[in-house]
Amino acid sequence: MFDALRSNSSMGALGALYGGSLLSGAWTMVIPTIPVLAKHFQVSPGAAAQIVTAMALGRFIGTPISGMLLDKMGVRAVVVWGAAVVSAAALTAALMPWLAGLLALCFVMGMGDSIWALGREVAGVDLARQNQRGRVLSTLHGTHNAGTALCPWIGGVLTEQFDFHAAFLAYGMFAALSVLLGFGAPVAKAAHEAGPKTAAIVGWSLAAIGERLRAMAALFLEIHPALRSTYIALVVATWASHSYRITLQSMLPLYAGTYLHFSPSQVGLLFSISGAFVFLMIIPSGIIMDKVGRKWATVPSTGLPALAFLLIPFTDSFIQLAMMLALTGVCNGLSLGSMSVSTFDVVPAHARGRLQAARRMIAEMGGTLAPLVGGFLATRFNPGVPFWVYVPILLFAAVYLAMAGRETLEK
């Protein structure tokens, strides 16, 4: 399937990446714990859902750091250290008796996860030719989603049989195993020497933030002028797609658990159903990206989830909700790596880490706000209302990507 991988060492490195990507999906073990956290800490369900906000905020802060570390240190170091941070934070969370401490640790998990995720993507790109990126990255993202398919059910069972601490403990153990697999990742190609040299910018003062923005603007101008609008369209589509996924992860447990009174294992099974359909789309999505066109994957996967979000608040049974999760699974499967692949097609090689990180950072802004807005609407009205908010957003992002984005596949 991947004729670009010509050596046993390359195949071994790819196997290690796929194994780590599979285990990285274990973070979804904590999703079914949200209704239990609300009861345990005696807070509202919307407040308990902020563990997803904390992780999203951590990813937002960690994303620009991951881009700089990747361009400076290479892939293997980023993959290993990202997984190590996640493991340490999750194992500590398993012993945490306070909600505030748990939220802080979820923030750290999010930071580590963002570093870990970008490292895996670039490692996959280093192992494939341009016309095989779709298949390599769709399989990489597919193995991750296979983990996210199984782990919510595991987390729900652990929470029912023991308590929510067991779900965090299992996540930490899976991440620890990923640290070992990370040493099998390619040593990595350092960032290319071409392009401007940017000094590291430290701190979060207004001056430091201004310097970061100017540095990113300079990097953006290095993109070929004909492809800059495509990069912007990909950023908008990634923001919309990531926001709806975070909304689904944070609001569905509330809607199914507190509104429809499903058990934690049933909530976990719903996510597993969605993940199963993602897994089934691994090969089709890779072929579409590499043989038909990148936009045939990115545009439908951005717009079609609007239909599921429109209908979810009208569901009142497990079967109906499972059908909506199956639809989101197909869409997520179609998008497997497509935004990343398209961005790698557009950005210059020497700035791939930072420009990919910039796209993901803007997406994480939406992911950070989504649970906050969703929690407010769920508390003010009901947990079904937040889904409707993203229907027009998803439709706009899909149309904008279709109109402004260029097809980047070179046949």
C-alpha positions as CSV (number, residue, x, y, z in Angstrom):
1,M,0.0,0.0,0.0
2,F,2.8,2.4,0.9
3,D,5.5,1.9,-1.7
4,A,7.3,5.0,-0.5
5,L,8.3,3.1,2.6
6,R,11.2,1.2,1.3
7,S,13.1,0.0,4.4
8,N,12.3,-2.1,7.4
9,S,13.3,0.8,9.6
10,S,10.7,3.0,8.0
11,M,8.1,0.3,8.4
12,G,9.1,-0.1,12.0
13,A,8.9,3.6,12.6
14,L,5.5,3.8,11.0
15,G,4.3,0.8,13.2
16,A,5.5,2.6,16.3
17,L,3.6,5.8,15.2
18,Y,0.4,3.8,14.6
19,G,0.7,2.1,18.0
20,G,1.2,5.4,19.8
21,S,-1.7,7.0,17.8
22,L,-4.0,4.1,18.8
23,L,-3.1,4.6,22.5
24,S,-3.5,8.4,22.3
25,G,-7.2,7.9,21.9
26,A,-7.4,6.8,25.5
27,W,-8.1,10.3,26.6
28,T,-11.8,9.7,25.7
29,M,-11.9,7.4,28.8
30,V,-12.6,10.4,30.9
31,I,-15.6,11.6,28.8
32,P,-18.2,9.2,30.4
33,T,-17.1,10.4,33.8
34,I,-18.6,13.8,33.4
35,P,-22.1,13.0,34.9
36,V,-20.4,11.1,37.7
37,L,-18.0,14.0,38.4
38,A,-21.0,16.3,38.7
39,K,-22.5,14.1,41.5
40,H,-19.2,13.4,43.2
41,F,-18.1,17.1,43.5
42,Q,-21.7,18.3,43.9
43,V,-21.6,20.7,41.0
44,S,-23.8,21.3,37.9
45,P,-23.3,19.0,34.9
46,G,-22.2,22.1,32.9
47,A,-19.5,22.7,35.5
48,A,-18.3,19.1,35.4
49,A,-18.1,19.3,31.6
50,Q,-15.3,21.9,32.0
51,I,-12.8,19.2,32.2
52,V,-13.1,19.2,28.4
53,T,-12.6,23.0,28.5
54,A,-9.5,22.6,30.6
55,M,-8.0,20.0,28.1
56,A,-9.0,22.2,25.2
57,L,-7.3,25.3,26.8
58,G,-4.2,23.2,27.4
59,R,-4.1,22.2,23.8
60,F,-4.5,25.8,22.8
61,I,-1.5,26.9,24.9
62,G,0.5,23.8,23.9
63,T,0.0,24.1,20.2
64,P,2.3,27.0,19.4
65,I,4.8,25.5,21.8
66,S,4.6,22.2,19.9
67,G,5.3,24.0,16.6
68,M,8.4,25.6,17.9
69,L,9.7,22.5,19.6
70,L,9.1,20.4,16.5
71,D,11.0,22.8,14.2
72,K,13.8,23.1,16.7
73,M,14.1,19.6,18.3
74,G,12.6,17.2,15.7
75,V,9.9,14.6,15.8
76,R,11.1,11.9,18.2
77,A,11.8,14.3,21.1
78,V,8.3,15.9,20.6
79,V,6.5,12.5,20.5
80,V,8.3,11.2,23.5
81,W,8.0,14.2,25.7
82,G,4.4,14.9,24.8
83,A,3.3,11.4,25.8
84,A,5.4,11.6,29.0
85,V,3.7,14.8,30.1
86,V,0.2,13.3,29.4
87,S,1.1,10.2,31.4
88,A,2.4,12.0,34.4
89,A,-0.6,14.3,34.5
90,A,-3.2,11.5,34.1
91,L,-1.6,9.3,36.8
92,T,-1.6,12.3,39.2
93,A,-5.2,13.0,38.3
94,A,-6.2,9.5,39.4
95,L,-5.2,10.5,42.9
96,M,-6.6,14.0,42.9
97,P,-9.4,14.6,45.5
98,W,-10.3,18.2,44.4
99,L,-12.1,19.4,41.3
100,A,-9.8,22.4,41.0
101,G,-6.8,20.2,41.0
102,L,-8.4,17.8,38.5
103,L,-9.1,20.7,36.1
104,A,-5.5,21.9,36.4
105,L,-4.2,18.5,35.5
106,C,-6.6,18.2,32.6
107,F,-5.0,21.5,31.4
108,V,-1.6,19.9,31.5
109,M,-2.9,16.8,29.7
110,G,-4.1,19.0,26.9
111,M,-0.7,20.7,26.6
112,G,1.0,17.3,26.3
113,D,-1.6,16.0,23.9
114,S,-1.1,18.9,21.5
115,I,2.7,18.4,21.4
116,W,2.3,14.6,21.0
117,A,-0.3,14.9,18.2
118,L,1.6,17.4,16.0
119,G,4.7,15.2,16.4
120,R,2.9,12.1,15.1
121,E,1.5,14.0,12.1
122,V,4.9,15.4,10.9
123,A,6.5,12.0,11.5
124,G,4.0,10.4,9.1
125,V,4.6,13.1,6.5
126,D,8.4,12.5,6.8
127,L,7.8,8.8,5.9
128,A,5.6,9.3,2.8
129,R,5.6,11.0,-0.6
130,Q,3.3,13.9,-1.4
131,N,0.9,11.7,-3.3
132,Q,0.7,9.2,-0.5
133,R,0.2,11.6,2.4
134,G,-3.5,11.1,2.4
135,R,-3.3,7.3,3.0
136,V,-0.5,7.6,5.5
137,L,-2.2,10.3,7.6
138,S,-5.7,8.9,7.2
139,T,-4.4,5.6,8.6
140,L,-2.6,7.5,11.4
141,H,-5.7,9.4,12.4
142,G,-7.7,6.3,11.9
143,T,-5.8,4.4,14.4
144,H,-6.2,7.3,16.8
145,N,-9.9,7.2,16.2
146,A,-10.0,3.5,16.7
147,G,-8.7,4.2,20.2
148,T,-11.3,6.9,20.7
149,A,-13.9,4.4,19.6
150,L,-13.1,1.7,22.2
151,C,-11.9,3.9,25.1
152,P,-15.2,5.7,26.0
153,W,-16.8,2.3,26.6
154,I,-13.8,1.2,28.7
155,G,-13.9,4.4,30.6
156,G,-17.6,4.0,31.2
157,V,-17.2,0.4,32.5
158,L,-14.3,1.4,34.8
159,T,-16.3,4.3,36.2
160,E,-19.3,2.0,36.9
161,Q,-17.2,-0.8,38.4
162,F,-14.9,1.4,40.4
163,D,-15.1,5.2,40.1
164,F,-13.9,8.0,37.9
165,H,-10.4,7.8,39.2
166,A,-9.9,4.4,37.5
167,A,-10.6,6.0,34.1
168,F,-7.8,8.5,34.7
169,L,-5.4,5.8,35.9
170,A,-6.0,3.7,32.8
171,Y,-5.4,6.8,30.6
172,G,-2.1,7.4,32.3
173,M,-0.9,3.8,31.9
174,F,-1.8,3.9,28.1
175,A,0.2,7.1,27.7
176,A,3.1,5.6,29.6
177,L,3.2,2.8,27.1
178,S,3.2,5.3,24.3
179,V,6.4,6.9,25.7
180,L,8.2,3.6,24.9
181,L,6.7,3.4,21.4
182,G,7.7,7.0,20.8
183,F,11.4,6.0,20.8
184,G,10.6,4.0,17.6
185,A,9.5,7.2,15.8
186,P,11.9,8.5,13.1
187,V,14.8,10.6,14.5
188,A,13.1,13.2,12.3
189,K,14.3,15.7,9.7
190,A,15.2,18.9,11.3
191,A,13.5,22.0,10.0
192,H,15.0,23.0,6.6
193,E,17.5,25.8,6.6
194,A,15.6,27.9,4.1
195,G,13.5,30.7,5.3
196,P,13.9,33.4,8.0
197,K,15.3,32.6,11.4
198,T,13.0,33.6,14.2
199,A,14.1,33.9,17.7
200,A,12.2,32.2,20.5
201,I,9.7,34.6,22.1
202,V,9.2,34.1,25.8
203,G,6.4,35.3,28.0
204,W,2.7,36.3,27.6
205,S,3.0,40.0,27.9
206,L,1.3,42.2,25.3
207,A,4.7,42.9,23.7
208,A,5.5,39.2,23.5
209,I,2.1,38.4,22.0
210,G,2.6,41.2,19.5
211,E,6.0,39.7,18.5
212,R,4.4,36.3,18.1
213,L,1.7,37.7,15.8
214,R,4.3,39.6,13.7
215,A,6.4,36.4,13.4
216,M,3.3,34.4,12.3
217,A,2.4,37.1,9.8
218,A,5.9,36.9,8.3
219,L,5.6,33.1,8.0
220,F,2.1,33.4,6.4
221,L,3.6,35.7,3.7
222,E,6.1,32.9,2.8
223,I,3.1,30.8,1.6
224,H,2.8,31.1,-2.2
225,P,0.4,34.0,-2.9
226,A,-1.9,31.7,-4.9
227,L,-2.3,29.4,-1.9
228,R,-2.8,31.9,0.9
229,S,-6.6,32.0,0.6
230,T,-6.6,28.2,0.7
231,Y,-4.6,28.2,4.0
232,I,-7.1,30.7,5.4
233,A,-10.0,28.5,4.3
234,L,-8.4,25.5,5.9
235,V,-8.0,27.4,9.1
236,V,-11.7,28.4,9.2
237,A,-12.8,24.8,8.4
238,T,-10.5,23.4,11.0
239,W,-11.9,25.8,13.6
240,A,-15.5,24.9,12.8
241,S,-14.7,21.1,12.7
242,H,-12.8,21.1,15.9
243,S,-15.4,23.2,17.7
244,Y,-18.2,20.8,16.8
245,R,-16.2,17.8,17.9
246,I,-15.5,19.3,21.3
247,T,-19.1,20.3,21.6
248,L,-20.1,16.7,20.8
249,Q,-17.6,15.3,23.4
250,S,-18.7,17.7,26.1
251,M,-22.4,18.1,25.5
252,L,-23.4,14.6,24.4
253,P,-22.6,13.0,27.8
254,L,-24.9,15.7,29.4
255,Y,-27.7,15.2,26.9
256,A,-27.5,11.4,27.0
257,G,-26.7,11.1,30.7
258,T,-28.7,13.8,32.4
259,Y,-31.5,14.4,29.9
260,L,-32.1,10.9,28.5
261,H,-30.8,9.2,31.7
262,F,-28.4,6.8,29.9
263,S,-25.7,5.0,32.0
264,P,-22.0,5.8,31.7
265,S,-21.4,2.6,29.8
266,Q,-24.2,3.5,27.3
267,V,-22.7,7.0,26.9
268,G,-19.4,5.4,26.2
269,L,-20.9,2.9,23.8
270,L,-22.4,5.8,21.7
271,F,-18.9,7.2,21.2
272,S,-17.6,3.8,20.4
273,I,-20.3,3.5,17.7
274,S,-19.1,6.8,16.2
275,G,-15.5,5.6,16.4
276,A,-16.3,2.4,14.7
277,F,-17.6,4.2,11.6
278,V,-14.5,6.4,11.7
279,F,-12.4,3.3,11.6
280,L,-14.3,1.9,8.6
281,M,-13.5,5.1,6.7
282,I,-9.7,4.8,7.0
283,I,-9.1,3.3,3.6
284,P,-11.8,5.1,1.7
285,S,-10.8,8.5,3.0
286,G,-7.1,7.9,2.2
287,I,-7.9,6.9,-1.4
288,I,-10.2,9.8,-1.9
289,M,-7.5,12.2,-0.7
290,D,-4.7,10.7,-2.8
291,K,-6.7,9.7,-6.0
292,V,-9.7,12.0,-6.3
293,G,-8.9,15.2,-4.5
294,R,-8.3,16.7,-1.0
295,K,-11.5,18.9,-1.2
296,W,-13.7,15.8,-1.8
297,A,-12.8,14.9,1.8
298,T,-12.5,18.3,3.5
299,V,-15.7,20.0,2.3
300,P,-18.2,17.2,3.0
301,S,-16.6,16.4,6.3
302,T,-17.1,20.0,7.4
303,G,-20.7,20.5,6.2
304,L,-22.4,17.2,6.7
305,P,-22.1,17.2,10.6
306,A,-24.6,20.1,10.5
307,L,-27.3,17.6,9.7
308,A,-26.5,15.5,12.8
309,F,-26.4,18.5,15.0
310,L,-29.7,19.7,13.7
311,L,-31.4,16.4,14.6
312,I,-29.7,15.4,17.8
313,P,-31.9,17.5,20.1
314,F,-35.0,15.7,18.6
315,T,-33.7,12.2,19.5
316,D,-35.2,10.4,22.5
317,S,-33.9,6.9,22.3
318,F,-30.5,5.1,22.1
319,I,-31.1,3.9,18.6
320,Q,-31.9,7.4,17.3
321,L,-28.9,8.9,19.0
322,A,-26.7,6.1,17.8
323,M,-27.7,6.8,14.2
324,M,-26.6,10.5,14.6
325,L,-23.3,9.4,16.1
326,A,-22.8,7.0,13.1
327,L,-23.2,10.0,10.8
328,T,-20.7,12.1,12.7
329,G,-18.4,9.0,12.6
330,V,-18.6,8.8,8.8
331,C,-17.9,12.6,8.6
332,N,-15.0,12.4,11.0
333,G,-13.6,9.4,9.1
334,L,-13.8,11.3,5.8
335,S,-11.9,14.1,7.4
336,L,-9.1,11.8,8.7
337,G,-6.0,13.9,8.3
338,S,-7.5,15.8,5.3
339,M,-7.0,19.2,6.9
340,S,-3.5,18.4,7.9
341,V,-2.6,16.8,4.5
342,S,-4.0,19.9,2.6
343,T,-2.1,22.2,4.9
344,F,1.2,20.3,4.3
345,D,0.5,20.7,0.6
346,V,0.3,24.5,1.0
347,V,2.9,25.5,3.6
348,P,6.7,25.8,2.9
349,A,8.7,22.9,4.4
350,H,10.9,25.0,6.7
351,A,7.9,26.4,8.5
352,R,5.6,23.3,8.5
353,G,5.6,22.9,12.2
354,R,4.8,26.5,13.1
355,L,2.2,27.0,10.4
356,Q,0.5,23.7,11.2
357,A,0.6,24.7,14.8
358,A,-1.0,28.1,14.0
359,R,-3.9,26.4,12.2
360,R,-4.4,24.1,15.1
361,M,-4.0,26.9,17.7
362,I,-6.9,28.8,16.1
363,A,-8.9,25.6,16.1
364,E,-8.2,25.1,19.7
365,M,-9.6,28.6,20.4
366,G,-12.9,27.3,19.2
367,G,-12.4,24.1,21.2
368,T,-11.8,26.1,24.3
369,L,-14.9,28.3,23.9
370,A,-17.2,25.4,22.9
371,P,-17.7,23.7,26.3
372,L,-18.0,27.1,28.0
373,V,-20.8,28.2,25.6
374,G,-22.3,24.8,25.6
375,G,-22.3,24.5,29.4
376,F,-24.0,27.9,29.7
377,L,-26.7,27.0,27.2
378,A,-27.2,23.5,28.7
379,T,-27.7,25.1,32.2
380,R,-29.9,27.9,30.9
381,F,-32.0,25.8,28.6
382,N,-31.2,22.1,28.1
383,P,-28.2,20.1,26.8
384,G,-29.7,19.8,23.3
385,V,-29.6,23.5,22.5
386,P,-25.8,23.8,22.1
387,F,-25.9,21.5,19.1
388,W,-28.1,23.9,17.1
389,V,-25.5,26.8,17.5
390,Y,-23.0,25.0,15.3
391,V,-25.4,24.2,12.4
392,P,-24.9,27.6,10.6
393,I,-21.2,27.7,11.5
394,L,-20.5,24.3,9.9
395,L,-22.5,25.2,6.8
396,F,-20.6,28.5,6.4
397,A,-17.2,26.9,6.8
398,A,-18.0,24.2,4.2
399,V,-19.2,26.7,1.6
400,Y,-16.2,29.0,2.3
401,L,-13.7,26.1,1.9
402,A,-15.4,25.0,-1.3
403,M,-15.4,28.5,-2.8
404,A,-12.0,29.9,-1.6
405,G,-9.9,26.8,-1.2
406,R,-7.8,25.4,-4.0
407,E,-7.5,21.7,-4.8
408,T,-3.9,20.9,-3.7
409,L,-3.6,17.3,-4.9
410,E,-0.9,17.0,-7.6
411,K,-2.0,14.0,-9.8
